[in-house]
């Protein structure tokens, strides 16, 4: 597994933390799911006419869930 340091503006960090909490995930798990969906061929954002990805990725695309 690789480690990445990611710097986010305060407002974006707050939004990501809230989205992760709404999806009952850690921020790391939520970000993994977002990146995985972004790089997976045939994902929602790759379809013609669909310029926006969903705000919260579906369950099962990240790593471990929070206890």
Secondary structure, DSSP 8 states (H G I E B T S, - for coil): ---------HHHHHHHHHHHHHTT--HHHHHHHHHHHHHSTT-GGGSTT-----SS--TTSSS----
